Amino acid sequence: MALVLCSKKVTLMLLDPYRLLARWIKKDPEAWIALGDLETRLLERYFSPLHSPIYISGMARAGTTILTEALATHPEVATHIYRDFPCLFTPYLWNRLLGTFDWVPFKKKPQERAHKDGIMVTNLSPEAMEEMLWMAFFRKLHDESHSVVLGTYTGNQPRDQKFSDFYKAHIQKLLLVRKKSRYVTKANYNLTRVSYILNILPDARFVMVVRHPLTHVWSSFCKDALFRKSQEQSSSSLIHMDQVGHFEFGYHRTLINTGEPLAMTFIQECFQKGDDVRAWAHYWAMLHRFIYSLAQIHPEIKIVRHEDFVLEPEKNLREIYDHCRLTYDAAILHKAVLKIKSKAHPIIPDLQRAIIVEETNKVATDWGYDVNTYP
């Protein structure tokens, strides 16, 4: 018993500096941007040209994590991982430091992630992290009061150039420390930044995942409630989500404003009245109208329906690899397919199901979905 208590005390002592470091980075991003620039100057001689970075996006709960985990098995691919937090601004030095402890035999076993959705992760699992960089340079990307859709520029040319240089160097450092050649990122917020990213990286490729509104809206509603309950029990979850830039669910939930003021007002009013299922359904419709329009004008975007992906993973992976300019063989394909699992459909109460159908029917038709039946 004494040994267990001692172990817990040691763990807390180790965690406290880690949390303090995360808070410092959040509070003073400019200092860490400067440190990142210093790291770049030390390493830029070793950089290789960037080739077709790959962006996985979609409304949260669409299935972007499963797709990212599948692509992360590719031998050429590097992604952000859980242990990149909090020192995302100096990825090379941070990873080299942590890499010195990779020999330690007492490693944590895989555990279910906070979403409680059956996805098991370790500190080496792919994770959405790059939002920390965007937030450090642009402070109003998570403001529901105005559209967050970016054009080719933000209007602040010096800041745009600084971000472009820092962002490209960040990717190159990540590839360097991982000893890989292709960058893949899961970043749902980037669905409103396609034009901006293409201006920085003209050969970027995008894969956007969509999902049947019945399962998608219900999942969003349930996960939002789950995170709120978790954050009531412990504030650490809320603090961490703020630091890493995950605002999809919980008490600091921030919706993505795609430039439809009437739709945004309606969604916000529904949330305020406690009509959360209707709010999530209307939000689904708004985001998927935007994604549909976006895909019509950008050939760099490939749309993947989550249901098709899990039903025919090999066929869809071949198409995704081709679109993303990733070479592959049977062994690479097989390893990726093993990451893909389907789930049983949830049981949705009749009243909530009727609301989802009412709010999403018109937009769902554009995607080939019949909202009256499961896919």
C-alpha positions in Angstrom: 0.0 0.0 0.0 2.8 2.4 0.9 4.4 1.6 -2.5 1.2 2.4 -4.3 0.8 5.8 -2.4 4.4 6.6 -3.2 3.9 5.9 -6.8 0.8 8.1 -7.0 2.8 11.0 -5.3 5.6 10.6 -7.8 3.1 10.6 -10.7 1.5 13.8 -9.4 4.9 15.5 -9.0 5.6 14.6 -12.6 2.3 15.8 -13.9 2.4 19.2 -12.2 5.4 20.5 -14.2 3.8 19.1 -17.4 0.5 21.0 -16.7 2.4 24.1 -15.9 4.3 23.9 -19.1 1.0 23.5 -21.1 -0.4 26.6 -19.3 2.7 28.6 -20.1 2.5 27.7 -23.8 -1.1 28.7 -23.9 -0.5 32.0 -22.1 2.6 33.1 -24.0 2.4 31.7 -27.6 4.7 34.4 -29.0 7.6 33.2 -26.9 7.0 29.7 -28.2 6.8 30.9 -31.8 10.2 32.5 -31.2 11.5 29.2 -29.9 10.1 27.4 -32.9 11.8 29.8 -35.2 15.1 29.2 -33.4 14.6 25.4 -33.8 13.9 26.0 -37.5 17.2 27.9 -38.0 19.1 25.1 -36.4 17.5 22.4 -38.6 16.5 24.0 -41.9 19.6 22.7 -43.7 18.1 19.2 -43.3 14.6 20.0 -44.6 13.2 18.2 -47.6 10.7 19.8 -50.0 7.0 19.3 -48.9 5.0 17.0 -51.1 1.2 17.0 -51.1 0.3 17.4 -47.4 -3.0 15.5 -46.7 -5.8 17.1 -44.7 -8.5 15.0 -43.1 -11.6 17.0 -42.2 -15.3 16.9 -41.5 -17.8 17.7 -38.8 -16.7 16.1 -35.5 -17.9 12.5 -35.1 -17.9 11.9 -38.9 -15.3 9.2 -38.7 -12.1 11.3 -39.3 -10.2 9.5 -36.5 -10.7 6.1 -38.1 -9.6 7.3 -41.5 -6.6 9.1 -39.9 -5.5 5.9 -38.0 -5.8 3.9 -41.2 -3.6 6.4 -43.2 -1.1 6.6 -40.3 -0.2 3.0 -40.9 1.3 4.0 -44.3 5.2 3.7 -44.1 5.7 7.2 -45.6 3.1 9.0 -43.4 3.7 11.2 -40.3 0.9 12.6 -38.2 0.7 14.5 -34.9 0.4 12.1 -31.9 -0.8 12.5 -28.4 2.6 13.0 -26.9 3.3 16.0 -29.2 1.3 18.0 -26.7 2.1 20.5 -25.2 5.4 21.4 -27.0 3.9 21.5 -30.5 5.9 24.6 -31.4 9.2 22.8 -31.1 8.3 19.3 -32.5 11.9 18.1 -33.3 13.5 18.9 -29.9 10.5 17.7 -27.9 10.2 14.4 -29.7 14.0 13.8 -29.5 13.7 14.5 -25.7 10.8 12.1 -25.2 12.4 9.6 -27.6 15.2 9.1 -25.1 12.7 7.4 -22.8 11.3 5.0 -25.4 13.3 2.1 -23.9 11.4 2.3 -20.6 9.7 -1.0 -20.2 6.8 0.3 -17.9 4.7 1.8 -20.7 1.0 2.6 -20.4 -1.3 0.1 -22.0 -3.8 1.3 -24.6 -6.8 2.9 -23.1 -10.2 4.1 -24.4 -10.1 7.8 -25.4 -12.2 10.3 -23.6 -15.0 10.0 -26.2 -15.8 6.5 -24.9 -16.3 5.3 -28.4 -14.2 2.1 -28.3 -11.2 3.7 -29.9 -8.1 2.6 -27.9 -5.1 5.0 -27.9 -1.6 5.3 -26.5 0.7 8.4 -26.4 1.8 7.4 -29.9 -1.6 7.3 -31.5 -2.5 9.9 -34.1 -4.3 13.0 -32.8 -5.6 16.4 -33.9 -3.0 18.8 -32.6 -2.2 21.5 -35.2 -5.0 23.8 -34.0 -2.7 25.0 -31.3 -0.6 26.6 -34.1 -3.5 28.3 -35.8 -4.8 29.7 -32.5 -1.4 31.1 -31.7 -1.3 33.2 -34.9 -5.0 34.0 -35.4 -7.1 34.7 -32.2 -10.6 34.8 -33.7 -10.9 31.5 -35.4 -13.3 30.2 -32.7 -15.8 33.1 -32.6 -19.4 32.1 -33.4 -20.3 35.8 -34.0 -18.8 35.9 -37.5 -17.9 33.6 -40.4 -14.6 31.8 -39.8 -14.2 30.9 -43.5 -10.8 32.0 -44.7 -10.1 33.2 -48.2 -6.6 33.2 -49.7 -5.5 35.7 -47.1 -6.7 36.9 -43.7 -6.2 40.5 -44.4 -3.1 40.8 -42.2 -0.3 40.2 -44.7 2.7 40.2 -42.3 0.9 37.8 -40.0 -0.1 35.6 -43.0 3.5 35.4 -44.2 4.8 34.6 -40.7 2.3 31.9 -40.2 3.0 30.4 -43.7 6.8 30.2 -43.0 6.3 28.9 -39.5 3.6 26.3 -40.5 5.7 24.9 -43.4 8.7 24.7 -41.2 6.7 22.9 -38.5 5.6 20.2 -41.0 9.1 19.8 -42.2 10.5 19.4 -38.7 7.8 16.8 -37.9 8.7 14.8 -41.0 12.4 15.1 -40.1 12.0 13.8 -36.6 9.6 11.0 -37.7 11.9 10.1 -40.6 8.9 10.2 -43.0 8.1 12.0 -46.3 4.3 12.7 -46.2 2.3 14.7 -43.7 -1.3 13.8 -42.7 -3.3 15.8 -40.3 -6.8 15.3 -38.8 -8.1 18.9 -38.4 -11.8 19.3 -38.6 -11.6 23.1 -38.4 -9.6 23.2 -41.6 -12.7 22.5 -43.6 -13.2 26.3 -43.5 -9.6 27.0 -44.5 -9.2 25.2 -47.8 -8.4 28.3 -49.9 -6.0 29.6 -47.3 -4.1 26.3 -47.1 -3.9 25.9 -50.8 -2.4 29.4 -51.0 0.4 28.1 -48.7 0.6 24.6 -50.0 -0.8 24.5 -53.6 -0.4 20.8 -54.0 -2.3 19.9 -50.7 -4.9 17.2 -50.9 -8.1 17.1 -48.8 -10.3 14.2 -47.7 -13.6 15.2 -46.1 -15.7 12.6 -44.3 -19.5 12.9 -44.2 -21.8 10.6 -42.2 -25.5 9.7 -42.2 -27.4 12.4 -40.2 -29.2 9.9 -38.0 -26.1 8.4 -36.6 -24.0 11.5 -36.9 -26.4 13.9 -35.1 -27.2 11.4 -32.4 -23.5 10.8 -31.8 -22.8 14.5 -31.5 -25.7 15.0 -29.1 -24.5 12.1 -26.9 -20.8 13.1 -26.9 -21.6 16.7 -26.0 -23.5 15.5 -23.0 -20.7 13.0 -22.1 -18.0 15.8 -22.1 -20.2 18.1 -20.1 -20.7 15.5 -17.4 -16.9 14.7 -17.4 -16.1 18.4 -17.1 -18.5 18.8 -14.2 -16.6 16.1 -12.4 -13.2 17.4 -13.2 -12.1 20.7 -14.7 -8.8 19.2 -16.1 -10.7 17.9 -19.1 -12.0 21.3 -20.0 -8.6 22.9 -19.4 -6.9 20.4 -21.7 -9.5 20.8 -24.5 -9.0 24.6 -24.4 -5.2 24.2 -24.5 -5.2 21.8 -27.5 -8.0 23.6 -29.4 -10.8 21.1 -29.2 -14.1 23.1 -28.9 -16.5 20.7 -30.5 -18.1 19.5 -27.3 -18.5 20.4 -23.7 -18.9 23.6 -21.7 -16.7 25.6 -24.0 -18.4 24.3 -27.2 -17.9 26.7 -30.1 -19.7 26.1 -33.4 -18.1 26.6 -36.8 -19.7 29.6 -38.4 -19.7 29.0 -42.2 -21.3 32.3 -43.0 -25.0 31.6 -42.6 -26.2 34.1 -39.9 -29.8 32.9 -39.9 -28.8 29.3 -39.4 -26.3 30.2 -36.7 -28.9 32.2 -34.8 -31.4 29.4 -35.0 -28.8 26.8 -33.8 -27.8 29.0 -30.9 -31.4 29.7 -29.9 -32.1 25.9 -29.9 -29.2 25.3 -27.6 -30.3 28.1 -25.3 -33.8 26.5 -25.0 -32.4 23.1 -24.4 -33.5 21.7 -27.7 -30.1 20.2 -28.3 -31.0 17.5 -30.8 -32.6 20.0 -33.1 -29.6 22.3 -32.7 -27.2 19.5 -33.7 -29.4 18.5 -36.6 -29.6 22.0 -37.9 -25.8 22.4 -37.4 -25.3 19.2 -39.4 -27.4 20.6 -42.3 -25.5 23.9 -42.2 -22.0 22.4 -42.3 -22.9 19.8 -44.9 -24.4 22.5 -47.2 -21.0 24.2 -46.9 -19.0 21.1 -47.5 -21.1 20.2 -50.5 -20.6 23.6 -52.1 -16.9 23.5 -51.3 -16.4 20.2 -53.0 -18.0 21.5 -56.2 -15.2 24.1 -56.7 -12.2 22.3 -55.3 -11.0 19.2 -57.2 -8.4 18.9 -54.4 -11.2 17.6 -52.1 -12.3 14.0 -52.1 -15.5 13.2 -50.3 -15.8 10.0 -48.4 -19.0 8.7 -46.9 -18.2 7.1 -43.6 -20.7 4.2 -44.2 -19.2 3.4 -47.6 -15.7 3.5 -46.1 -16.4 0.9 -43.3 -18.5 -1.3 -45.7 -15.9 -1.4 -48.4 -12.6 -0.2 -46.8 -10.2 -1.6 -49.4 -12.0 0.0 -52.4 -12.3 3.3 -50.6 -8.7 3.2 -49.4 -7.4 2.6 -52.9 -9.4 5.7 -54.1 -8.1 7.8 -51.2 -4.5 6.7 -51.7 -4.7 7.6 -55.4 -6.3 11.0 -54.6 -3.6 11.7 -52.0 -0.8 10.5 -54.3 0.3 7.8 -51.9 1.9 4.8 -53.3 0.8 1.4 -51.9 0.8 -2.3 -52.3 -1.2 -5.2 -50.9 0.6 -5.3 -47.6 0.1 -1.5 -47.0 -3.5 -1.8 -47.9 -4.1 -4.8 -45.6 -2.5 -3.1 -42.6 -4.7 0.0 -43.1 -7.9 -2.1 -43.5 -7.3 -3.7 -40.1 -7.8 -0.3 -38.4 -11.4 0.0 -39.8 -14.3 -1.4 -37.8 -18.0 -0.9 -38.2 -20.4 -0.3 -35.3 -24.0 -1.2 -34.6 -26.5 1.6 -35.2 -27.7 3.4 -32.0 -31.2 3.3 -30.8 -32.7 6.8 -31.2 -36.0 7.6 -29.5 -38.8 8.3 -31.9 -39.2 12.0 -31.0 -35.5 12.8 -31.4 -35.4 10.7 -34.6 -38.3 12.7 -36.1 -36.5 16.0 -35.3 -33.3 14.8 -37.0 -35.3 13.8 -40.1 -37.1 17.1 -40.2 -34.0 19.2 -39.9 -31.6 17.3 -42.2 -33.8 15.7 -44.9 -33.2 18.3 -47.7 -29.4 18.4 -47.3 -29.1 14.7 -46.7 -30.6 14.1 -50.2 -27.7 15.9 -51.8 -25.4 13.3 -50.2 -27.5 10.4 -51.3 -28.8 9.7 -47.8 -32.4 8.5 -47.0 -32.9 10.0 -43.5 -35.9 7.7 -42.9 -33.6 4.6 -42.8 -30.2 3.8 -41.6 -27.5 3.4 -44.3 
